[in-house]
Every structure is written in structure tokens, then in C-alpha cells.
């Protein structure tokens, strides 16, 4: 398992009834998850370096 990806190892150690992973997952437009990405997880210049 030394060459396994970190994500694969982390996923394998989590309880299967609490975690789901899909390859190339796309968000449904207007869903709560899509709003999270579009409204809340935008990159921000917290330090004011890009003025």
C-alpha cells in the first residue's frame, strides 16, 4: 500500500455507511452543494496582497 494515493487510503479507513466518493462528480445546478461552491467557497484575498 506504499504507492497508494493518500485520498484512497483516507477513504478506505472511514466507515462505509458515512462516506461516499464518486469519480468526476459534478454538482447539480441550484443544489445546496452548488450554492456552497458558488457563494461561500470563492477564493478571497484575506491578507490584501492582490490590491
Buried (B, 14 or more C-beta within 10 A) or exposed (E): EEEEEEEEEEEEEEEEEEEEEEEEEEEEEEEEEEEEEEEEEEEEEEEEEEE
